[in-house]
Amino acid sequence: MSECDSSTGQLLYGCPVVTSEGSRIGQVDHLMVDAETHQLRYVMLARSRRNGAVVAIPWHALYFDAAQGRLVFYTWV
């Protein structure tokens, strides 16, 4: 995705985010877009009720699992 418009934000808002093993991390709260290039850079997850932490995940570390309707965060070992 090279540009993020309001329809993309609406599509992703509330979308569940899981690890590659399927453990839930959170859900999309908002997106951070580069002001100069207008490219999506980070997906911000909703704050945790337990500790109020804000989590930012780089867009390039996620892929959309269309079959499950969720974003998957993967890491390299």
N, CA, C and O atoms as a printed pandas DataFrame, in Angstrom:
     atom_number atom_name residue_name chain_id  residue_number  x_coord  y_coord  z_coord
0              1         N          MET        A               1    0.864   -1.165    0.000
1              2        CA          MET        A               1    0.000    0.000    0.000
2              3         C          MET        A               1    0.908    1.224    0.000
3              4         O          MET        A               1    1.684    1.415    0.937
4              5         N          SER        A               2    0.825    2.033   -1.008
5              6        CA          SER        A               2    1.707    3.181   -1.093
6              7         C          SER        A               2    1.079    4.440   -0.536
7              8         O          SER        A               2    1.801    5.318   -0.062
8              9         N          GLU        A               3   -0.208    4.559   -0.573
9             10        CA          GLU        A               3   -0.861    5.737   -0.016
10            11         C          GLU        A               3   -1.997    5.303    0.871
11            12         O          GLU        A               3   -2.624    4.265    0.656
12            13         N          CYS        A               4   -2.249    6.118    1.872
13            14        CA          CYS        A               4   -3.317    5.799    2.809
14            15         C          CYS        A               4   -4.357    6.892    2.732
15            16         O          CYS        A               4   -4.061    8.048    3.035
16            17         N          ASP        A               5   -5.567    6.551    2.335
17            18        CA          ASP        A               5   -6.630    7.542    2.307
18            19         C          ASP        A               5   -7.640    7.210    3.398
19            20         O          ASP        A               5   -7.489    6.221    4.115
20            21         N          SER        A               6   -8.656    8.030    3.517
21            22        CA          SER        A               6   -9.615    7.841    4.598
22            23         C          SER        A               6  -10.355    6.514    4.476
23            24         O          SER        A               6  -10.721    5.926    5.494
24            25         N          SER        A               7  -10.586    6.027    3.253
25            26        CA          SER        A               7  -11.279    4.749    3.116
26            27         C          SER        A               7  -10.430    3.595    3.635
27            28         O          SER        A               7  -10.967    2.638    4.192
28            29         N          THR        A               8   -9.111    3.671    3.459
29            30        CA          THR        A               8   -8.221    2.642    3.984
30            31         C          THR        A               8   -8.246    2.664    5.504
31            32         O          THR        A               8   -8.296    1.614    6.144
32            33         N          GLY        A               9   -8.211    3.850    6.077
33            34        CA          GLY        A               9   -8.275    3.975    7.523
34            35         C          GLY        A               9   -9.558    3.415    8.081
35            36         O          GLY        A               9   -9.549    2.753    9.119
36            37         N          GLN        A              10  -10.661    3.669    7.409
37            38        CA          GLN        A              10  -11.946    3.142    7.858
38            39         C          GLN        A              10  -11.979    1.623    7.734
39            40         O          GLN        A              10  -12.569    0.944    8.575
40            41         N          LEU        A              11  -11.353    1.090    6.699
41            42        CA          LEU        A              11  -11.312   -0.346    6.497
42            43         C          LEU        A              11  -10.509   -1.038    7.600
43            44         O          LEU        A              11  -10.896   -2.106    8.073
44            45         N          LEU        A              12   -9.397   -0.435    8.006
45            46        CA          LEU        A              12   -8.514   -1.055    8.999
46            47         C          LEU        A              12   -8.913   -0.769   10.442
47            48         O          LEU        A              12   -8.530   -1.522   11.338
48            49         N          TYR        A              13   -9.667    0.293   10.692
49            50        CA          TYR        A              13  -10.019    0.653   12.061
50            51         C          TYR        A              13  -10.742   -0.505   12.752
51            52         O          TYR        A              13  -11.732   -1.028   12.240
52            53         N          GLY        A              14  -10.238   -0.890   13.909
53            54        CA          GLY        A              14  -10.843   -1.970   14.678
54            55         C          GLY        A              14  -10.431   -3.362   14.241
55            56         O          GLY        A              14  -10.836   -4.353   14.849
56            57         N          CYS        A              15   -9.628   -3.443   13.191
57            58        CA          CYS        A              15   -9.178   -4.734   12.677
58            59         C          CYS        A              15   -8.295   -5.424   13.725
59            60         O          CYS        A              15   -7.394   -4.792   14.278
60            61         N          PRO        A              16   -8.539   -6.705   14.005
61            62        CA          PRO        A              16   -7.693   -7.412   14.961
62            63         C          PRO        A              16   -6.271   -7.581   14.432
63            64         O          PRO        A              16   -6.059   -7.733   13.229
64            65         N          VAL        A              17   -5.301   -7.554   15.346
65            66        CA          VAL        A              17   -3.896   -7.776   15.010
66            67         C          VAL        A              17   -3.419   -8.945   15.857
67            68         O          VAL        A              17   -3.602   -8.958   17.075
68            69         N          VAL        A              18   -2.803   -9.930   15.204
69            70        CA          VAL        A              18   -2.333  -11.132   15.888
70            71         C          VAL        A              18   -0.872  -11.395   15.541
71            72         O          VAL        A              18   -0.343  -10.846   14.574
72            73         N          THR        A              19   -0.228  -12.245   16.345
73            74        CA          THR        A              19    1.123  -12.703   16.028
74            75         C          THR        A              19    1.035  -13.760   14.943
75            76         O          THR        A              19   -0.058  -14.200   14.587
76            77         N          SER        A              20    2.177  -14.165   14.421
77            78        CA          SER        A              20    2.181  -15.202   13.392
78            79         C          SER        A              20    1.685  -16.541   13.929
79            80         O          SER        A              20    1.286  -17.413   13.157
80            81         N          GLU        A              21    1.709  -16.705   15.256
81            82        CA          GLU        A              21    1.185  -17.920   15.884
82            83         C          GLU        A              21   -0.318  -17.818   16.147
83            84         O          GLU        A              21   -0.943  -18.805   16.534
84            85         N          GLY        A              22   -0.903  -16.640   15.942
85            86        CA          GLY        A              22   -2.339  -16.456   16.122
86            87         C          GLY        A              22   -2.750  -15.831   17.437
87            88         O          GLY        A              22   -3.944  -15.662   17.682
88            89         N          SER        A              23   -1.785  -15.476   18.308
89            90        CA          SER        A              23   -2.119  -14.826   19.581
90            91         C          SER        A              23   -2.516  -13.378   19.339
91            92         O          SER        A              23   -1.831  -12.652   18.618
92            93         N          ARG        A              24   -3.601  -12.968   19.930
93            94        CA          ARG        A              24   -4.099  -11.602   19.736
94            95         C          ARG        A              24   -3.184  -10.584   20.424
95            96         O          ARG        A              24   -2.822  -10.743   21.590
96            97         N          ILE        A              25   -2.818   -9.532   19.674
97            98        CA          ILE        A              25   -2.022   -8.434   20.214
98            99         C          ILE        A              25   -2.933   -7.272   20.576
99           100         O          ILE        A              25   -2.755   -6.640   21.618
100          101         N          GLY        A              26   -3.893   -6.994   19.733
101          102        CA          GLY        A              26   -4.799   -5.869   19.944
102          103         C          GLY        A              26   -5.624   -5.634   18.704
103          104         O          GLY        A              26   -5.846   -6.536   17.897
104          105         N          GLN        A              27   -6.079   -4.383   18.566
105          106        CA          GLN        A              27   -6.826   -4.011   17.370
106          107         C          GLN        A              27   -6.383   -2.631   16.931
107          108         O          GLN        A              27   -5.901   -1.838   17.740
108          109         N          VAL        A              28   -6.546   -2.345   15.649
109          110        CA          VAL        A              28   -6.100   -1.081   15.070
110          111         C          VAL        A              28   -6.918    0.070   15.638
111          112         O          VAL        A              28   -8.148    0.063   15.589
112          113         N          ASP        A              29   -6.209    1.061   16.180
113          114        CA          ASP        A              29   -6.842    2.262   16.708
114          115         C          ASP        A              29   -6.721    3.406   15.711
115          116         O          ASP        A              29   -7.698    4.101   15.430
116          117         N          HIS        A              30   -5.513    3.600   15.175
117          118        CA          HIS        A              30   -5.326    4.599   14.122
118          119         C          HIS        A              30   -4.046    4.311   13.351
119          120         O          HIS        A              30   -3.276    3.421   13.714
120          121         N          LEU        A              31   -3.830    5.070   12.289
121          122        CA          LEU        A              31   -2.695    4.874   11.402
122          123         C          LEU        A              31   -1.797    6.101   11.438
123          124         O          LEU        A              31   -2.272    7.225   11.600
124          125         N          MET        A              32   -0.492    5.878   11.286
125          126        CA          MET        A              32    0.455    6.991   11.178
126          127         C          MET        A              32    0.985    7.014    9.752
127          128         O          MET        A              32    1.531    6.030    9.253
128          129         N          VAL        A              33    0.809    8.165    9.110
129          130        CA          VAL        A              33    1.176    8.343    7.714
130          131         C          VAL        A              33    2.298    9.371    7.626
131          132         O          VAL        A              33    2.264   10.392    8.313
132          133         N          ASP        A              34    3.291    9.102    6.780
133          134        CA          ASP        A              34    4.393   10.030    6.540
134          135         C          ASP        A              34    3.838   11.300    5.896
135          136         O          ASP        A              34    3.190   11.229    4.852
136          137         N          ALA        A              35    4.084   12.447    6.502
137          138        CA          ALA        A              35    3.528   13.712    6.029
138          139         C          ALA        A              35    4.055   14.111    4.648
139          140         O          ALA        A              35    3.347   14.764    3.880
140          141         N          GLU        A              36    5.289   13.724    4.329
141          142        CA          GLU        A              36    5.865   14.110    3.045
142          143         C          GLU        A              36    5.465   13.169    1.908
143          144         O          GLU        A              36    5.093   13.618    0.824
144          145         N          THR        A              37    5.544   11.882    2.161
145          146        CA          THR        A              37    5.302   10.903    1.095
146          147         C          THR        A              37    3.874   10.369    1.078
147          148         O          THR        A              37    3.447    9.753    0.102
148          149         N          HIS        A              38    3.138   10.609    2.162
149          150        CA          HIS        A              38    1.765   10.122    2.316
150          151         C          HIS        A              38    1.687    8.596    2.337
151          152         O          HIS        A              38    0.646    8.018    2.028
152          153         N          GLN        A              39    2.796    7.949    2.704
153          154        CA          GLN        A              39    2.806    6.496    2.806
154          155         C          GLN        A              39    2.493    6.075    4.234
155          156         O          GLN        A              39    2.895    6.728    5.197
156          157         N          LEU        A              40    1.769    4.975    4.346
157          158        CA          LEU        A              40    1.451    4.418    5.650
158          159         C          LEU        A              40    2.733    3.892    6.280
159          160         O          LEU        A              40    3.451    3.105    5.664
160          161         N          ARG        A              41    3.025    4.325    7.508
161          162        CA          ARG        A              41    4.258    3.916    8.188
162          163         C          ARG        A              41    4.012    3.001    9.383
163          164         O          ARG        A              41    4.709    2.000    9.548
164          165         N          TYR        A              42    3.028    3.336   10.219
165          166        CA          TYR        A              42    2.773    2.558   11.428
166          167         C          TYR        A              42    1.284    2.332   11.620
167          168         O          TYR        A              42    0.451    3.155   11.241
168          169         N          VAL        A              43    0.977    1.189   12.221
169          170        CA          VAL        A              43   -0.368    0.887   12.668
170          171         C          VAL        A              43   -0.331    0.996   14.186
171          172         O          VAL        A              43    0.445    0.309   14.850
172          173         N          MET        A              44   -1.172    1.860   14.725
173          174        CA          MET        A              44   -1.224    2.063   16.175
174          175         C          MET        A              44   -2.356    1.209   16.722
175          176         O          MET        A              44   -3.482    1.253   16.226
176          177         N          LEU        A              45   -2.040    0.428   17.755
177          178        CA          LEU        A              45   -3.042   -0.431   18.362
178          179         C          LEU        A              45   -3.751    0.284   19.488
179          180         O          LEU        A              45   -3.203    1.199   20.103
180          181         N          ALA        A              46   -4.979   -0.139   19.755
181          182        CA          ALA        A              46   -5.758    0.431   20.853
182          183         C          ALA        A              46   -5.016    0.214   22.164
183          184         O          ALA        A              46   -4.323   -0.788   22.341
184          185         N          ARG        A              47   -5.167    1.154   23.070
185          186        CA          ARG        A              47   -4.505    1.062   24.367
186          187         C          ARG        A              47   -5.021   -0.127   25.159
187          188         O          ARG        A              47   -6.207   -0.456   25.129
188          189         N          SER        A              48   -4.107   -0.753   25.860
189          190        CA          SER        A              48   -4.473   -1.873   26.719
190          191         C          SER        A              48   -5.191   -1.352   27.948
191          192         O          SER        A              48   -4.789   -0.343   28.526
192          193         N          ARG        A              49   -6.232   -2.023   28.343
193          194        CA          ARG        A              49   -6.962   -1.592   29.540
194          195         C          ARG        A              49   -6.139   -1.806   30.800
195          196         O          ARG        A              49   -6.301   -1.082   31.783
196          197         N          ARG        A              50   -5.256   -2.800   30.773
197          198        CA          ARG        A              50   -4.465   -3.115   31.967
198          199         C          ARG        A              50   -3.383   -2.081   32.249
199          200         O          ARG        A              50   -3.253   -1.612   33.380
200          201         N          ASN        A              51   -2.610   -1.725   31.234
201          202        CA          ASN        A              51   -1.486   -0.822   31.496
202          203         C          ASN        A              51   -1.499    0.459   30.671
203          204         O          ASN        A              51   -0.617    1.299   30.847
204          205         N          GLY        A              52   -2.447    0.633   29.796
205          206        CA          GLY        A              52   -2.557    1.862   29.016
206          207         C          GLY        A              52   -1.456    2.047   27.990
207          208         O          GLY        A              52   -1.269    3.152   27.481
208          209         N          ALA        A              53   -0.713    0.974   27.670
209          210        CA          ALA        A              53    0.403    1.073   26.734
210          211         C          ALA        A              53   -0.086    1.314   25.311
211          212         O          ALA        A              53   -1.103    0.765   24.885
212          213         N          VAL        A              54    0.655    2.142   24.588
213          214        CA          VAL        A              54    0.401    2.366   23.166
214          215         C          VAL        A              54    1.416    1.532   22.398
215          216         O          VAL        A              54    2.608    1.547   22.705
216          217         N          VAL        A              55    0.937    0.813   21.407
217          218        CA          VAL        A              55    1.811   -0.043   20.618
218          219         C          VAL        A              55    1.773    0.421   19.175
219          220         O          VAL        A              55    0.700    0.563   18.589
220          221         N          ALA        A              56    2.959    0.659   18.598
221          222        CA          ALA        A              56    3.083    1.041   17.192
222          223         C          ALA        A              56    3.818   -0.080   16.462
223          224         O          ALA        A              56    4.915   -0.473   16.857
224          225         N          ILE        A              57    3.212   -0.586   15.409
225          226        CA          ILE        A              57    3.827   -1.655   14.627
226          227         C          ILE        A              57    4.105   -1.123   13.228
227          228         O          ILE        A              57    3.206   -0.578   12.587
228          229         N          PRO        A              58    5.345   -1.273   12.741
229          230        CA          PRO        A              58    5.649   -0.818   11.380
230          231         C          PRO        A              58    4.776   -1.530   10.355
231          232         O          PRO        A              58    4.580   -2.743   10.428
232          233         N          TRP        A              59    4.258   -0.770    9.402
233          234        CA          TRP        A              59    3.370   -1.319    8.385
234          235         C          TRP        A              59    4.030   -2.465    7.626
235          236         O          TRP        A              59    3.368   -3.449    7.294
236          237         N          HIS        A              60    5.339   -2.346    7.346
237          238        CA          HIS        A              60    6.019   -3.379    6.559
238          239         C          HIS        A              60    6.161   -4.703    7.318
239          240         O          HIS        A              60    6.537   -5.710    6.717
240          241         N          ALA        A              61    5.870   -4.724    8.619
241          242        CA          ALA        A              61    5.958   -5.954    9.412
242          243         C          ALA        A              61    4.597   -6.639    9.553
243          244         O          ALA        A              61    4.442   -7.559   10.356
244          245         N          LEU        A              62    3.623   -6.193    8.780
245          246        CA          LEU        A              62    2.273   -6.745    8.850
246          247         C          LEU        A              62    1.828   -7.247    7.477
247          248         O          LEU        A              62    2.257   -6.740    6.441
248          249         N          TYR        A              63    0.977   -8.235    7.500
249          250        CA          TYR        A              63    0.281   -8.600    6.272
250          251         C          TYR        A              63   -1.177   -8.868    6.614
251          252         O          TYR        A              63   -1.507   -9.228    7.744
252          253         N          PHE        A              64   -2.037   -8.688    5.632
253          254        CA          PHE        A              64   -3.464   -8.854    5.852
254          255         C          PHE        A              64   -3.868  -10.276    5.506
255          256         O          PHE        A              64   -3.670  -10.731    4.379
256          257         N          ASP        A              65   -4.431  -10.969    6.474
257          258        CA          ASP        A              65   -4.946  -12.321    6.289
258          259         C          ASP        A              65   -6.420  -12.176    5.910
259          260         O          ASP        A              65   -7.282  -12.062    6.781
260          261         N          ALA        A              66   -6.703  -12.181    4.615
261          262        CA          ALA        A              66   -8.060  -11.945    4.132
262          263         C          ALA        A              66   -9.023  -13.048    4.561
263          264         O          ALA        A              66  -10.196  -12.779    4.817
264          265         N          ALA        A              67   -8.542  -14.279    4.641
265          266        CA          ALA        A              67   -9.409  -15.390    5.025
266          267         C          ALA        A              67   -9.936  -15.225    6.452
267          268         O          ALA        A              67  -11.065  -15.616    6.749
268          269         N          GLN        A              68   -9.111  -14.644    7.339
269          270        CA          GLN        A              68   -9.497  -14.457    8.738
270          271         C          GLN        A              68   -9.910  -13.014    9.052
271          272         O          GLN        A              68  -10.420  -12.742   10.138
272          273         N          GLY        A              69   -9.695  -12.090    8.109
273          274        CA          GLY        A              69  -10.058  -10.695    8.320
274          275         C          GLY        A              69   -9.252  -10.040    9.422
275          276         O          GLY        A              69   -9.811   -9.375   10.295
276          277         N          ARG        A              70   -7.923  -10.225    9.388
277          278        CA          ARG        A              70   -7.052   -9.690   10.439
278          279         C          ARG        A              70   -5.673   -9.350    9.886
279          280         O          ARG        A              70   -5.271   -9.839    8.830
280          281         N          LEU        A              71   -4.965   -8.510   10.617
281          282        CA          LEU        A              71   -3.574   -8.216   10.300
282          283         C          LEU        A              71   -2.692   -9.152   11.115
283          284         O          LEU        A              71   -2.964   -9.416   12.286
284          285         N          VAL        A              72   -1.635   -9.651   10.485
285          286        CA          VAL        A              72   -0.709  -10.564   11.156
286          287         C          VAL        A              72    0.647   -9.891   11.248
287          288         O          VAL        A              72    1.201   -9.434   10.248
288          289         N          PHE        A              73    1.180   -9.836   12.475
289          290        CA          PHE        A              73    2.504   -9.281   12.746
290          291         C          PHE        A              73    3.494  -10.424   12.719
291          292         O          PHE        A              73    3.374  -11.380   13.486
292          293         N          TYR        A              74    4.470  -10.328   11.838
293          294        CA          TYR        A              74    5.471  -11.396   11.752
294          295         C          TYR        A              74    6.843  -10.804   12.045
295          296         O          TYR        A              74    7.107   -9.634   11.767
296          297         N          THR        A              75    7.700  -11.630   12.606
297          298        CA          THR        A              75    9.067  -11.231   12.926
298          299         C          THR        A              75   10.026  -12.211   12.273
299          300         O          THR        A              75    9.650  -13.333   11.935
300          301         N          TRP        A              76   11.247  -11.786   12.101
301          302        CA          TRP        A              76   12.257  -12.638   11.514
302          303         C          TRP        A              76   13.138  -13.163   12.626
303          304         O          TRP        A              76   13.459  -12.447   13.574
304          305         N          VAL        A              77   13.524  -14.416   12.502
305          306        CA          VAL        A              77   14.387  -15.031   13.524
306          307         C          VAL        A              77   15.795  -15.095   13.007
307          308         O          VAL        A              77   16.687  -15.576   13.705
